[in-house]
Amino acid sequence: MIALGCDHGGYELMQEVKDFLEHEGLEYQDFGCYSMESVDYPVYARKVTDAITQGVCEKGILICGSGIGISITANKVPGIRAALCTDCFCAEVTRLHNDANILALGGRVVGVGLALKIVDTFLNTPFSGEERHARRIRLIEQEED
Ligand code: RB5
């Protein structure tokens, strides 16, 4: 199950992402927002991070205008690794190396065609499982003394 969240800046692109997921037969849960009316992106970032940390969803896609605010918010949550991607290379590498569990996109940054390729790459690339990458992920989660 994929958790989806956006603000008004990401709303239009999210409709395209939902169409794509449906076409691919992938299940999602849409946590809003549900219109172009101005809203606060941290609210929707937290709905998606909650769904992941509570085990309701395995991965998430977050979209705001730039992708920045919504990914900054998501990355404050322990266990969340949100990757803001503007190309397929980053989408592939963040799954292989970082085991990213959220893809962040900028609805005002990438066009629909590229965005959907990024989504496809992110969802279909597994974590490499290599020890050096697993070690680095553990270090990300390590609490400061
Ligand atoms: C909303 O205008 C915009 O600030 C938001 O979508 C996002 O780009 C913030 O990082």
Boltz pocket constraint, residues with backbone or C-beta under 6 A from the ligand:
constraints:
  - pocket:
      binder: B
      contacts: [[A, 7], [A, 8], [A, 9], [A, 10], [A, 39], [A, 41], [A, 64], [A, 65], [A, 66], [A, 67], [A, 68], [A, 69], [A, 70]]
      max_distance: 6.0
